[in-house]
Amino acid sequence: MLEGKDKRVQVLVRDNNVDQALKALKKKMQREGIFREMKLRGHYEKPSEKKAREKAEAIRRTRKLARKRAQREGLLVGKGRR
């Protein structure tokens, strides 16, 4: 994801409100996928494990898209909020 890029996440602190800035920083990092990247790099992953994980993620993404498409077309009943 971030290989070879000098990508920096920057958040401004307004009115000395560090809590709000920290919340915004965490949100940006989550969106950028930095937490996921840190978790993956925390330990060595064998190439075969990486391939299996990426394949499973692709299948999950495809199923999710198909499910959303079916909901839009009215073939499935969407989950309602309580």
mmCIF file of the N, C-alpha and C atoms, coordinates in Angstrom:
data_MODEL
# 
_entry.id   MODEL 
# 
loop_
_atom_site.group_PDB 
_atom_site.id 
_atom_site.type_symbol 
_atom_site.label_atom_id 
_atom_site.label_alt_id 
_atom_site.label_comp_id 
_atom_site.label_asym_id 
_atom_site.label_entity_id 
_atom_site.label_seq_id 
_atom_site.pdbx_PDB_ins_code 
_atom_site.Cartn_x 
_atom_site.Cartn_y 
_atom_site.Cartn_z 
_atom_site.occupancy 
_atom_site.B_iso_or_equiv 
_atom_site.pdbx_formal_charge 
_atom_site.auth_seq_id 
_atom_site.auth_comp_id 
_atom_site.auth_asym_id 
_atom_site.auth_atom_id 
_atom_site.pdbx_PDB_model_num 
ATOM 1   N N  . MET A 1 1  ? 0.807   -1.201  0.000  1.00 0.00 ? 1  MET A N  1 
ATOM 2   C CA . MET A 1 1  ? 0.000   0.000   0.000  1.00 0.00 ? 1  MET A CA 1 
ATOM 3   C C  . MET A 1 1  ? 0.849   1.263   0.000  1.00 0.00 ? 1  MET A C  1 
ATOM 4   N N  . LEU A 1 2  ? 1.689   1.392   1.014  1.00 0.00 ? 2  LEU A N  1 
ATOM 5   C CA . LEU A 1 2  ? 2.471   2.622   1.138  1.00 0.00 ? 2  LEU A CA 1 
ATOM 6   C C  . LEU A 1 2  ? 3.912   2.432   0.674  1.00 0.00 ? 2  LEU A C  1 
ATOM 7   N N  . GLU A 1 3  ? 4.197   1.363   -0.052 1.00 0.00 ? 3  GLU A N  1 
ATOM 8   C CA . GLU A 1 3  ? 5.555   1.089   -0.475 1.00 0.00 ? 3  GLU A CA 1 
ATOM 9   C C  . GLU A 1 3  ? 6.031   2.137   -1.473 1.00 0.00 ? 3  GLU A C  1 
ATOM 10  N N  . GLY A 1 4  ? 7.202   2.675   -1.205 1.00 0.00 ? 4  GLY A N  1 
ATOM 11  C CA . GLY A 1 4  ? 7.810   3.604   -2.140 1.00 0.00 ? 4  GLY A CA 1 
ATOM 12  C C  . GLY A 1 4  ? 7.188   4.990   -2.155 1.00 0.00 ? 4  GLY A C  1 
ATOM 13  N N  . LYS A 1 5  ? 6.243   5.232   -1.301 1.00 0.00 ? 5  LYS A N  1 
ATOM 14  C CA . LYS A 1 5  ? 5.588   6.538   -1.281 1.00 0.00 ? 5  LYS A CA 1 
ATOM 15  C C  . LYS A 1 5  ? 5.929   7.258   0.020  1.00 0.00 ? 5  LYS A C  1 
ATOM 16  N N  . ASP A 1 6  ? 6.113   8.536   -0.080 1.00 0.00 ? 6  ASP A N  1 
ATOM 17  C CA . ASP A 1 6  ? 6.329   9.344   1.116  1.00 0.00 ? 6  ASP A CA 1 
ATOM 18  C C  . ASP A 1 6  ? 4.990   9.991   1.451  1.00 0.00 ? 6  ASP A C  1 
ATOM 19  N N  . LYS A 1 7  ? 4.118   9.205   2.040  1.00 0.00 ? 7  LYS A N  1 
ATOM 20  C CA . LYS A 1 7  ? 2.764   9.652   2.333  1.00 0.00 ? 7  LYS A CA 1 
ATOM 21  C C  . LYS A 1 7  ? 2.664   9.989   3.815  1.00 0.00 ? 7  LYS A C  1 
ATOM 22  N N  . ARG A 1 8  ? 2.239   11.183  4.103  1.00 0.00 ? 8  ARG A N  1 
ATOM 23  C CA . ARG A 1 8  ? 2.120   11.606  5.490  1.00 0.00 ? 8  ARG A CA 1 
ATOM 24  C C  . ARG A 1 8  ? 0.686   11.988  5.792  1.00 0.00 ? 8  ARG A C  1 
ATOM 25  N N  . VAL A 1 9  ? 0.254   11.597  6.978  1.00 0.00 ? 9  VAL A N  1 
ATOM 26  C CA . VAL A 1 9  ? -1.082  11.955  7.430  1.00 0.00 ? 9  VAL A CA 1 
ATOM 27  C C  . VAL A 1 9  ? -0.917  13.142  8.359  1.00 0.00 ? 9  VAL A C  1 
ATOM 28  N N  . GLN A 1 10 ? -1.648  14.198  8.074  1.00 0.00 ? 10 GLN A N  1 
ATOM 29  C CA . GLN A 1 10 ? -1.486  15.420  8.843  1.00 0.00 ? 10 GLN A CA 1 
ATOM 30  C C  . GLN A 1 10 ? -2.847  15.886  9.357  1.00 0.00 ? 10 GLN A C  1 
ATOM 31  N N  . VAL A 1 11 ? -2.860  16.289  10.640 1.00 0.00 ? 11 VAL A N  1 
ATOM 32  C CA . VAL A 1 11 ? -4.084  16.784  11.260 1.00 0.00 ? 11 VAL A CA 1 
ATOM 33  C C  . VAL A 1 11 ? -3.747  18.070  12.001 1.00 0.00 ? 11 VAL A C  1 
ATOM 34  N N  . LEU A 1 12 ? -4.583  19.062  11.839 1.00 0.00 ? 12 LEU A N  1 
ATOM 35  C CA . LEU A 1 12 ? -4.383  20.329  12.539 1.00 0.00 ? 12 LEU A CA 1 
ATOM 36  C C  . LEU A 1 12 ? -5.100  20.313  13.881 1.00 0.00 ? 12 LEU A C  1 
ATOM 37  N N  . VAL A 1 13 ? -4.428  20.846  14.908 1.00 0.00 ? 13 VAL A N  1 
ATOM 38  C CA . VAL A 1 13 ? -5.035  20.954  16.236 1.00 0.00 ? 13 VAL A CA 1 
ATOM 39  C C  . VAL A 1 13 ? -5.595  22.361  16.379 1.00 0.00 ? 13 VAL A C  1 
ATOM 40  N N  . ARG A 1 14 ? -6.912  22.426  16.535 1.00 0.00 ? 14 ARG A N  1 
ATOM 41  C CA . ARG A 1 14 ? -7.566  23.730  16.669 1.00 0.00 ? 14 ARG A CA 1 
ATOM 42  C C  . ARG A 1 14 ? -7.990  23.962  18.112 1.00 0.00 ? 14 ARG A C  1 
ATOM 43  N N  . ASP A 1 15 ? -7.798  25.156  18.574 1.00 0.00 ? 15 ASP A N  1 
ATOM 44  C CA . ASP A 1 15 ? -8.218  25.579  19.931 1.00 0.00 ? 15 ASP A CA 1 
ATOM 45  C C  . ASP A 1 15 ? -7.692  24.642  21.022 1.00 0.00 ? 15 ASP A C  1 
ATOM 46  N N  . ASN A 1 16 ? -6.459  24.162  20.849 1.00 0.00 ? 16 ASN A N  1 
ATOM 47  C CA . ASN A 1 16 ? -5.834  23.256  21.818 1.00 0.00 ? 16 ASN A CA 1 
ATOM 48  C C  . ASN A 1 16 ? -6.675  22.018  22.112 1.00 0.00 ? 16 ASN A C  1 
ATOM 49  N N  . ASN A 1 17 ? -7.513  21.619  21.173 1.00 0.00 ? 17 ASN A N  1 
ATOM 50  C CA . ASN A 1 17 ? -8.369  20.452  21.351 1.00 0.00 ? 17 ASN A CA 1 
ATOM 51  C C  . ASN A 1 17 ? -7.659  19.223  20.783 1.00 0.00 ? 17 ASN A C  1 
ATOM 52  N N  . VAL A 1 18 ? -6.810  18.622  21.636 1.00 0.00 ? 18 VAL A N  1 
ATOM 53  C CA . VAL A 1 18 ? -6.002  17.488  21.216 1.00 0.00 ? 18 VAL A CA 1 
ATOM 54  C C  . VAL A 1 18 ? -6.869  16.240  21.023 1.00 0.00 ? 18 VAL A C  1 
ATOM 55  N N  . ASP A 1 19 ? -7.891  16.091  21.858 1.00 0.00 ? 19 ASP A N  1 
ATOM 56  C CA . ASP A 1 19 ? -8.765  14.917  21.750 1.00 0.00 ? 19 ASP A CA 1 
ATOM 57  C C  . ASP A 1 19 ? -9.451  14.857  20.381 1.00 0.00 ? 19 ASP A C  1 
ATOM 58  N N  . GLN A 1 20 ? -9.935  15.994  19.922 1.00 0.00 ? 20 GLN A N  1 
ATOM 59  C CA . GLN A 1 20 ? -10.609 16.052  18.625 1.00 0.00 ? 20 GLN A CA 1 
ATOM 60  C C  . GLN A 1 20 ? -9.611  15.760  17.499 1.00 0.00 ? 20 GLN A C  1 
ATOM 61  N N  . ALA A 1 21 ? -8.398  16.293  17.621 1.00 0.00 ? 21 ALA A N  1 
ATOM 62  C CA . ALA A 1 21 ? -7.367  16.076  16.613 1.00 0.00 ? 21 ALA A CA 1 
ATOM 63  C C  . ALA A 1 21 ? -6.950  14.599  16.575 1.00 0.00 ? 21 ALA A C  1 
ATOM 64  N N  . LEU A 1 22 ? -6.852  13.984  17.745 1.00 0.00 ? 22 LEU A N  1 
ATOM 65  C CA . LEU A 1 22 ? -6.481  12.569  17.823 1.00 0.00 ? 22 LEU A CA 1 
ATOM 66  C C  . LEU A 1 22 ? -7.558  11.696  17.175 1.00 0.00 ? 22 LEU A C  1 
ATOM 67  N N  . LYS A 1 23 ? -8.805  12.054  17.427 1.00 0.00 ? 23 LYS A N  1 
ATOM 68  C CA . LYS A 1 23 ? -9.928  11.321  16.827 1.00 0.00 ? 23 LYS A CA 1 
ATOM 69  C C  . LYS A 1 23 ? -9.879  11.436  15.299 1.00 0.00 ? 23 LYS A C  1 
ATOM 70  N N  . ALA A 1 24 ? -9.606  12.642  14.805 1.00 0.00 ? 24 ALA A N  1 
ATOM 71  C CA . ALA A 1 24 ? -9.512  12.862  13.358 1.00 0.00 ? 24 ALA A CA 1 
ATOM 72  C C  . ALA A 1 24 ? -8.330  12.087  12.770 1.00 0.00 ? 24 ALA A C  1 
ATOM 73  N N  . LEU A 1 25 ? -7.201  12.061  13.507 1.00 0.00 ? 25 LEU A N  1 
ATOM 74  C CA . LEU A 1 25 ? -6.017  11.336  13.044 1.00 0.00 ? 25 LEU A CA 1 
ATOM 75  C C  . LEU A 1 25 ? -6.308  9.842   12.927 1.00 0.00 ? 25 LEU A C  1 
ATOM 76  N N  . LYS A 1 26 ? -6.947  9.282   13.951 1.00 0.00 ? 26 LYS A N  1 
ATOM 77  C CA . LYS A 1 26 ? -7.276  7.859   13.923 1.00 0.00 ? 26 LYS A CA 1 
ATOM 78  C C  . LYS A 1 26 ? -8.200  7.535   12.758 1.00 0.00 ? 26 LYS A C  1 
ATOM 79  N N  . LYS A 1 27 ? -9.163  8.420   12.501 1.00 0.00 ? 27 LYS A N  1 
ATOM 80  C CA . LYS A 1 27 ? -10.103 8.219   11.402 1.00 0.00 ? 27 LYS A CA 1 
ATOM 81  C C  . LYS A 1 27 ? -9.376  8.223   10.059 1.00 0.00 ? 27 LYS A C  1 
ATOM 82  N N  . LYS A 1 28 ? -8.453  9.180   9.889  1.00 0.00 ? 28 LYS A N  1 
ATOM 83  C CA . LYS A 1 28 ? -7.680  9.258   8.646  1.00 0.00 ? 28 LYS A CA 1 
ATOM 84  C C  . LYS A 1 28 ? -6.807  8.023   8.468  1.00 0.00 ? 28 LYS A C  1 
ATOM 85  N N  . MET A 1 29 ? -6.161  7.586   9.556  1.00 0.00 ? 29 MET A N  1 
ATOM 86  C CA . MET A 1 29 ? -5.288  6.416   9.489  1.00 0.00 ? 29 MET A CA 1 
ATOM 87  C C  . MET A 1 29 ? -6.095  5.168   9.146  1.00 0.00 ? 29 MET A C  1 
ATOM 88  N N  . GLN A 1 30 ? -7.296  5.070   9.697  1.00 0.00 ? 30 GLN A N  1 
ATOM 89  C CA . GLN A 1 30 ? -8.170  3.934   9.399  1.00 0.00 ? 30 GLN A CA 1 
ATOM 90  C C  . GLN A 1 30 ? -8.533  3.931   7.915  1.00 0.00 ? 30 GLN A C  1 
ATOM 91  N N  . ARG A 1 31 ? -8.892  5.112   7.406  1.00 0.00 ? 31 ARG A N  1 
ATOM 92  C CA . ARG A 1 31 ? -9.282  5.246   6.003  1.00 0.00 ? 31 ARG A CA 1 
ATOM 93  C C  . ARG A 1 31 ? -8.128  4.923   5.061  1.00 0.00 ? 31 ARG A C  1 
ATOM 94  N N  . GLU A 1 32 ? -6.917  5.320   5.453  1.00 0.00 ? 32 GLU A N  1 
ATOM 95  C CA . GLU A 1 32 ? -5.731  5.083   4.617  1.00 0.00 ? 32 GLU A CA 1 
ATOM 96  C C  . GLU A 1 32 ? -5.275  3.626   4.675  1.00 0.00 ? 32 GLU A C  1 
ATOM 97  N N  . GLY A 1 33 ? -5.726  2.884   5.676  1.00 0.00 ? 33 GLY A N  1 
ATOM 98  C CA . GLY A 1 33 ? -5.330  1.487   5.808  1.00 0.00 ? 33 GLY A CA 1 
ATOM 99  C C  . GLY A 1 33 ? -4.018  1.301   6.537  1.00 0.00 ? 33 GLY A C  1 
ATOM 100 N N  . ILE A 1 34 ? -3.615  2.292   7.312  1.00 0.00 ? 34 ILE A N  1 
ATOM 101 C CA . ILE A 1 34 ? -2.327  2.228   8.008  1.00 0.00 ? 34 ILE A CA 1 
ATOM 102 C C  . ILE A 1 34 ? -2.368  1.197   9.126  1.00 0.00 ? 34 ILE A C  1 
ATOM 103 N N  . PHE A 1 35 ? -3.483  1.116   9.866  1.00 0.00 ? 35 PHE A N  1 
ATOM 104 C CA . PHE A 1 35 ? -3.581  0.145   10.958 1.00 0.00 ? 35 PHE A CA 1 
ATOM 105 C C  . PHE A 1 35 ? -3.499  -1.282  10.421 1.00 0.00 ? 35 PHE A C  1 
ATOM 106 N N  . ARG A 1 36 ? -4.165  -1.507  9.303  1.00 0.00 ? 36 ARG A N  1 
ATOM 107 C CA . ARG A 1 36 ? -4.139  -2.833  8.685  1.00 0.00 ? 36 ARG A CA 1 
ATOM 108 C C  . ARG A 1 36 ? -2.721  -3.183  8.226  1.00 0.00 ? 36 ARG A C  1 
ATOM 109 N N  . GLU A 1 37 ? -2.050  -2.202  7.640  1.00 0.00 ? 37 GLU A N  1 
ATOM 110 C CA . GLU A 1 37 ? -0.677  -2.398  7.176  1.00 0.00 ? 37 GLU A CA 1 
ATOM 111 C C  . GLU A 1 37 ? 0.252   -2.727  8.349  1.00 0.00 ? 37 GLU A C  1 
ATOM 112 N N  . MET A 1 38 ? 0.095   -2.022  9.462  1.00 0.00 ? 38 MET A N  1 
ATOM 113 C CA . MET A 1 38 ? 0.925   -2.278  10.639 1.00 0.00 ? 38 MET A CA 1 
ATOM 114 C C  . MET A 1 38 ? 0.691   -3.692  11.165 1.00 0.00 ? 38 MET A C  1 
ATOM 115 N N  . LYS A 1 39 ? -0.565  -4.102  11.171 1.00 0.00 ? 39 LYS A N  1 
ATOM 116 C CA . LYS A 1 39 ? -0.900  -5.440  11.656 1.00 0.00 ? 39 LYS A CA 1 
ATOM 117 C C  . LYS A 1 39 ? -0.265  -6.508  10.764 1.00 0.00 ? 39 LYS A C  1 
ATOM 118 N N  . LEU A 1 40 ? -0.324  -6.301  9.441  1.00 0.00 ? 40 LEU A N  1 
ATOM 119 C CA . LEU A 1 40 ? 0.250   -7.274  8.514  1.00 0.00 ? 40 LEU A CA 1 
ATOM 120 C C  . LEU A 1 40 ? 1.772   -7.322  8.610  1.00 0.00 ? 40 LEU A C  1 
ATOM 121 N N  . ARG A 1 41 ? 2.394   -6.194  8.866  1.00 0.00 ? 41 ARG A N  1 
ATOM 122 C CA . ARG A 1 41 ? 3.855   -6.150  8.937  1.00 0.00 ? 41 ARG A CA 1 
ATOM 123 C C  . ARG A 1 41 ? 4.387   -6.510  10.318 1.00 0.00 ? 41 ARG A C  1 
ATOM 124 N N  . GLY A 1 42 ? 3.504   -6.755  11.256 1.00 0.00 ? 42 GLY A N  1 
ATOM 125 C CA . GLY A 1 42 ? 3.915   -7.091  12.624 1.00 0.00 ? 42 GLY A CA 1 
ATOM 126 C C  . GLY A 1 42 ? 4.640   -8.422  12.716 1.00 0.00 ? 42 GLY A C  1 
ATOM 127 N N  . HIS A 1 43 ? 4.404   -9.302  11.779 1.00 0.00 ? 43 HIS A N  1 
ATOM 128 C CA . HIS A 1 43 ? 5.069   -10.600 11.759 1.00 0.00 ? 43 HIS A CA 1 
ATOM 129 C C  . HIS A 1 43 ? 5.285   -11.025 10.312 1.00 0.00 ? 43 HIS A C  1 
ATOM 130 N N  . TYR A 1 44 ? 6.195   -11.975 10.138 1.00 0.00 ? 44 TYR A N  1 
ATOM 131 C CA . TYR A 1 44 ? 6.493   -12.452 8.779  1.00 0.00 ? 44 TYR A CA 1 
ATOM 132 C C  . TYR A 1 44 ? 5.342   -13.304 8.278  1.00 0.00 ? 44 TYR A C  1 
ATOM 133 N N  . GLU A 1 45 ? 4.992   -13.092 7.027  1.00 0.00 ? 45 GLU A N  1 
ATOM 134 C CA . GLU A 1 45 ? 3.942   -13.875 6.401  1.00 0.00 ? 45 GLU A CA 1 
ATOM 135 C C  . GLU A 1 45 ? 4.546   -14.629 5.214  1.00 0.00 ? 45 GLU A C  1 
ATOM 136 N N  . LYS A 1 46 ? 4.430   -15.938 5.267  1.00 0.00 ? 46 LYS A N  1 
ATOM 137 C CA . LYS A 1 46 ? 4.973   -16.752 4.179  1.00 0.00 ? 46 LYS A CA 1 
ATOM 138 C C  . LYS A 1 46 ? 4.248   -16.409 2.881  1.00 0.00 ? 46 LYS A C  1 
ATOM 139 N N  . PRO A 1 47 ? 4.954   -16.508 1.750  1.00 0.00 ? 47 PRO A N  1 
ATOM 140 C CA . PRO A 1 47 ? 4.318   -16.193 0.469  1.00 0.00 ? 47 PRO A CA 1 
ATOM 141 C C  . PRO A 1 47 ? 3.041   -16.997 0.210  1.00 0.00 ? 47 PRO A C  1 
ATOM 142 N N  . SER A 1 48 ? 3.039   -18.273 0.636  1.00 0.00 ? 48 SER A N  1 
ATOM 143 C CA . SER A 1 48 ? 1.843   -19.098 0.426  1.00 0.00 ? 48 SER A CA 1 
ATOM 144 C C  . SER A 1 48 ? 0.680   -18.583 1.280  1.00 0.00 ? 48 SER A C  1 
ATOM 145 N N  . GLU A 1 49 ? 0.975   -18.125 2.512  1.00 0.00 ? 49 GLU A N  1 
ATOM 146 C CA . GLU A 1 49 ? -0.069  -17.572 3.390  1.00 0.00 ? 49 GLU A CA 1 
ATOM 147 C C  . GLU A 1 49 ? -0.596  -16.261 2.820  1.00 0.00 ? 49 GLU A C  1 
ATOM 148 N N  . LYS A 1 50 ? 0.312   -15.451 2.283  1.00 0.00 ? 50 LYS A N  1 
ATOM 149 C CA . LYS A 1 50 ? -0.082  -14.175 1.697  1.00 0.00 ? 50 LYS A CA 1 
ATOM 150 C C  . LYS A 1 50 ? -1.009  -14.392 0.507  1.00 0.00 ? 50 LYS A C  1 
ATOM 151 N N  . LYS A 1 51 ? -0.643  -15.366 -0.336 1.00 0.00 ? 51 LYS A N  1 
ATOM 152 C CA . LYS A 1 51 ? -1.448  -15.674 -1.515 1.00 0.00 ? 51 LYS A CA 1 
ATOM 153 C C  . LYS A 1 51 ? -2.844  -16.156 -1.100 1.00 0.00 ? 51 LYS A C  1 
ATOM 154 N N  . ALA A 1 52 ? -2.904  -17.030 -0.093 1.00 0.00 ? 52 ALA A N  1 
ATOM 155 C CA . ALA A 1 52 ? -4.187  -17.550 0.386  1.00 0.00 ? 52 ALA A CA 1 
ATOM 156 C C  . ALA A 1 52 ? -5.037  -16.428 0.987  1.00 0.00 ? 52 ALA A C  1 
ATOM 157 N N  . ARG A 1 53 ? -4.400  -15.535 1.755  1.00 0.00 ? 53 ARG A N  1 
ATOM 158 C CA . ARG A 1 53 ? -5.124  -14.423 2.374  1.00 0.00 ? 53 ARG A CA 1 
ATOM 159 C C  . ARG A 1 53 ? -5.682  -13.479 1.315  1.00 0.00 ? 53 ARG A C  1 
ATOM 160 N N  . GLU A 1 54 ? -4.853  -13.148 0.328  1.00 0.00 ? 54 GLU A N  1 
ATOM 161 C CA . GLU A 1 54 ? -5.296  -12.235 -0.730 1.00 0.00 ? 54 GLU A CA 1 
ATOM 162 C C  . GLU A 1 54 ? -6.422  -12.846 -1.554 1.00 0.00 ? 54 GLU A C  1 
ATOM 163 N N  . LYS A 1 55 ? -6.350  -14.149 -1.782 1.00 0.00 ? 55 LYS A N  1 
ATOM 164 C CA . LYS A 1 55 ? -7.409  -14.830 -2.526 1.00 0.00 ? 55 LYS A CA 1 
ATOM 165 C C  . LYS A 1 55 ? -8.721  -14.794 -1.727 1.00 0.00 ? 55 LYS A C  1 
ATOM 166 N N  . ALA A 1 56 ? -8.629  -15.062 -0.427 1.00 0.00 ? 56 ALA A N  1 
ATOM 167 C CA . ALA A 1 56 ? -9.821  -15.037 0.435  1.00 0.00 ? 56 ALA A CA 1 
ATOM 168 C C  . ALA A 1 56 ? -10.420 -13.632 0.485  1.00 0.00 ? 56 ALA A C  1 
ATOM 169 N N  . GLU A 1 57 ? -9.556  -12.610 0.547  1.00 0.00 ? 57 GLU A N  1 
ATOM 170 C CA . GLU A 1 57 ? -10.044 -11.221 0.565  1.00 0.00 ? 57 GLU A CA 1 
ATOM 171 C C  . GLU A 1 57 ? -10.753 -10.884 -0.742 1.00 0.00 ? 57 GLU A C  1 
ATOM 172 N N  . ALA A 1 58 ? -10.209 -11.360 -1.863 1.00 0.00 ? 58 ALA A N  1 
ATOM 173 C CA . ALA A 1 58 ? -10.830 -11.091 -3.161 1.00 0.00 ? 58 ALA A CA 1 
ATOM 174 C C  . ALA A 1 58 ? -12.203 -11.751 -3.250 1.00 0.00 ? 58 ALA A C  1 
ATOM 175 N N  . ILE A 1 59 ? -12.296 -12.978 -2.747 1.00 0.00 ? 59 ILE A N  1 
ATOM 176 C CA . ILE A 1 59 ? -13.581 -13.682 -2.745 1.00 0.00 ? 59 ILE A CA 1 
ATOM 177 C C  . ILE A 1 59 ? -14.590 -12.933 -1.879 1.00 0.00 ? 59 ILE A C  1 
ATOM 178 N N  . ARG A 1 60 ? -14.133 -12.483 -0.713 1.00 0.00 ? 60 ARG A N  1 
ATOM 179 C CA . ARG A 1 60 ? -15.005 -11.735 0.208  1.00 0.00 ? 60 ARG A CA 1 
ATOM 180 C C  . ARG A 1 60 ? -15.513 -10.452 -0.449 1.00 0.00 ? 60 ARG A C  1 
ATOM 181 N N  . ARG A 1 61 ? -14.594 -9.729  -1.117 1.00 0.00 ? 61 ARG A N  1 
ATOM 182 C CA . ARG A 1 61 ? -14.983 -8.490  -1.807 1.00 0.00 ? 61 ARG A CA 1 
ATOM 183 C C  . ARG A 1 61 ? -16.012 -8.762  -2.898 1.00 0.00 ? 61 ARG A C  1 
ATOM 184 N N  . THR A 1 62 ? -15.765 -9.811  -3.682 1.00 0.00 ? 62 THR A N  1 
ATOM 185 C CA . THR A 1 62 ? -16.672 -10.150 -4.784 1.00 0.00 ? 62 THR A CA 1 
ATOM 186 C C  . THR A 1 62 ? -18.057 -10.506 -4.263 1.00 0.00 ? 62 THR A C  1 
ATOM 187 N N  . ARG A 1 63 ? -18.105 -11.305 -3.202 1.00 0.00 ? 63 ARG A N  1 
ATOM 188 C CA . ARG A 1 63 ? -19.397 -11.687 -2.623 1.00 0.00 ? 63 ARG A CA 1 
ATOM 189 C C  . ARG A 1 63 ? -20.134 -10.478 -2.069 1.00 0.00 ? 63 ARG A C  1 
ATOM 190 N N  . LYS A 1 64 ? -19.382 -9.578  -1.435 1.00 0.00 ? 64 LYS A N  1 
ATOM 191 C CA . LYS A 1 64 ? -20.002 -8.377  -0.864 1.00 0.00 ? 64 LYS A CA 1 
ATOM 192 C C  . LYS A 1 64 ? -20.604 -7.514  -1.973 1.00 0.00 ? 64 LYS A C  1 
ATOM 193 N N  . LEU A 1 65 ? -19.850 -7.331  -3.066 1.00 0.00 ? 65 LEU A N  1 
ATOM 194 C CA . LEU A 1 65 ? -20.373 -6.552  -4.190 1.00 0.00 ? 65 LEU A CA 1 
ATOM 195 C C  . LEU A 1 65 ? -21.610 -7.197  -4.799 1.00 0.00 ? 65 LEU A C  1 
ATOM 196 N N  . ALA A 1 66 ? -21.586 -8.532  -4.948 1.00 0.00 ? 66 ALA A N  1 
ATOM 197 C CA . ALA A 1 66 ? -22.736 -9.248  -5.511 1.00 0.00 ? 66 ALA A CA 1 
ATOM 198 C C  . ALA A 1 66 ? -23.948 -9.109  -4.598 1.00 0.00 ? 66 ALA A C  1 
ATOM 199 N N  . ARG A 1 67 ? -23.715 -9.184  -3.289 1.00 0.00 ? 67 ARG A N  1 
ATOM 200 C CA . ARG A 1 67 ? -24.805 -9.046  -2.324 1.00 0.00 ? 67 ARG A CA 1 
ATOM 201 C C  . ARG A 1 67 ? -25.418 -7.652  -2.396 1.00 0.00 ? 67 ARG A C  1 
ATOM 202 N N  . LYS A 1 68 ? -24.557 -6.614  -2.467 1.00 0.00 ? 68 LYS A N  1 
ATOM 203 C CA . LYS A 1 68 ? -25.056 -5.241  -2.564 1.00 0.00 ? 68 LYS A CA 1 
ATOM 204 C C  . LYS A 1 68 ? -25.825 -5.026  -3.864 1.00 0.00 ? 68 LYS A C  1 
ATOM 205 N N  . ARG A 1 69 ? -25.311 -5.602  -4.965 1.00 0.00 ? 69 ARG A N  1 
ATOM 206 C CA . ARG A 1 69 ? -25.978 -5.471  -6.257 1.00 0.00 ? 69 ARG A CA 1 
ATOM 207 C C  . ARG A 1 69 ? -27.358 -6.138  -6.212 1.00 0.00 ? 69 ARG A C  1 
ATOM 208 N N  . ALA A 1 70 ? -27.434 -7.311  -5.584 1.00 0.00 ? 70 ALA A N  1 
ATOM 209 C CA . ALA A 1 70 ? -28.702 -8.031  -5.481 1.00 0.00 ? 70 ALA A CA 1 
ATOM 210 C C  . ALA A 1 70 ? -29.702 -7.243  -4.625 1.00 0.00 ? 70 ALA A C  1 
ATOM 211 N N  . GLN A 1 71 ? -29.205 -6.588  -3.570 1.00 0.00 ? 71 GLN A N  1 
ATOM 212 C CA . GLN A 1 71 ? -30.092 -5.772  -2.725 1.00 0.00 ? 71 GLN A CA 1 
ATOM 213 C C  . GLN A 1 71 ? -30.633 -4.593  -3.512 1.00 0.00 ? 71 GLN A C  1 
ATOM 214 N N  . ARG A 1 72 ? -29.777 -3.958  -4.314 1.00 0.00 ? 72 ARG A N  1 
ATOM 215 C CA . ARG A 1 72 ? -30.218 -2.816  -5.116 1.00 0.00 ? 72 ARG A CA 1 
ATOM 216 C C  . ARG A 1 72 ? -31.278 -3.223  -6.126 1.00 0.00 ? 72 ARG A C  1 
ATOM 217 N N  . GLU A 1 73 ? -31.106 -4.415  -6.681 1.00 0.00 ? 73 GLU A N  1 
ATOM 218 C CA . GLU A 1 73 ? -32.046 -4.891  -7.699 1.00 0.00 ? 73 GLU A CA 1 
ATOM 219 C C  . GLU A 1 73 ? -33.311 -5.482  -7.090 1.00 0.00 ? 73 GLU A C  1 
ATOM 220 N N  . GLY A 1 74 ? -33.362 -5.570  -5.772 1.00 0.00 ? 74 GLY A N  1 
ATOM 221 C CA . GLY A 1 74 ? -34.556 -6.066  -5.097 1.00 0.00 ? 74 GLY A CA 1 
ATOM 222 C C  . GLY A 1 74 ? -34.632 -7.571  -4.987 1.00 0.00 ? 74 GLY A C  1 
ATOM 223 N N  . LEU A 1 75 ? -33.541 -8.268  -5.259 1.00 0.00 ? 75 LEU A N  1 
ATOM 224 C CA . LEU A 1 75 ? -33.547 -9.724  -5.152 1.00 0.00 ? 75 LEU A CA 1 
ATOM 225 C C  . LEU A 1 75 ? -33.368 -10.185 -3.715 1.00 0.00 ? 75 LEU A C  1 
ATOM 226 N N  . LEU A 1 76 ? -32.726 -9.373  -2.914 1.00 0.00 ? 76 LEU A N  1 
ATOM 227 C CA . LEU A 1 76 ? -32.512 -9.680  -1.502 1.00 0.00 ? 76 LEU A CA 1 
ATOM 228 C C  . LEU A 1 76 ? -33.122 -8.568  -0.656 1.00 0.00 ? 76 LEU A C  1 
ATOM 229 N N  . VAL A 1 77 ? -33.556 -8.951  0.541  1.00 0.00 ? 77 VAL A N  1 
ATOM 230 C CA . VAL A 1 77 ? -34.063 -7.954  1.480  1.00 0.00 ? 77 VAL A CA 1 
ATOM 231 C C  . VAL A 1 77 ? -32.865 -7.415  2.253  1.00 0.00 ? 77 VAL A C  1 
ATOM 232 N N  . GLY A 1 78 ? -32.713 -6.091  2.236  1.00 0.00 ? 78 GLY A N  1 
ATOM 233 C CA . GLY A 1 78 ? -31.586 -5.469  2.920  1.00 0.00 ? 78 GLY A CA 1 
ATOM 234 C C  . GLY A 1 78 ? -31.775 -5.484  4.422  1.00 0.00 ? 78 GLY A C  1 
ATOM 235 N N  . LYS A 1 79 ? -30.659 -5.377  5.131  1.00 0.00 ? 79 LYS A N  1 
ATOM 236 C CA . LYS A 1 79 ? -30.706 -5.321  6.589  1.00 0.00 ? 79 LYS A CA 1 
ATOM 237 C C  . LYS A 1 79 ? -31.249 -3.962  7.013  1.00 0.00 ? 79 LYS A C  1 
ATOM 238 N N  . GLY A 1 80 ? -32.259 -3.974  7.821  1.00 0.00 ? 80 GLY A N  1 
ATOM 239 C CA . GLY A 1 80 ? -32.845 -2.719  8.299  1.00 0.00 ? 80 GLY A CA 1 
ATOM 240 C C  . GLY A 1 80 ? -32.237 -2.303  9.625  1.00 0.00 ? 80 GLY A C  1 
ATOM 241 N N  . ARG A 1 81 ? -32.229 -1.018  9.855  1.00 0.00 ? 81 ARG A N  1 
ATOM 242 C CA . ARG A 1 81 ? -31.707 -0.516  11.138 1.00 0.00 ? 81 ARG A CA 1 
ATOM 243 C C  . ARG A 1 81 ? -32.805 -0.581  12.181 1.00 0.00 ? 81 ARG A C  1 
ATOM 244 N N  . ARG A 1 82 ? -32.414 -0.894  13.380 1.00 0.00 ? 82 ARG A N  1 
ATOM 245 C CA . ARG A 1 82 ? -33.394 -1.034  14.467 1.00 0.00 ? 82 ARG A CA 1 
ATOM 246 C C  . ARG A 1 82 ? -33.615 0.249   15.191 1.00 0.00 ? 82 ARG A C  1 
# 
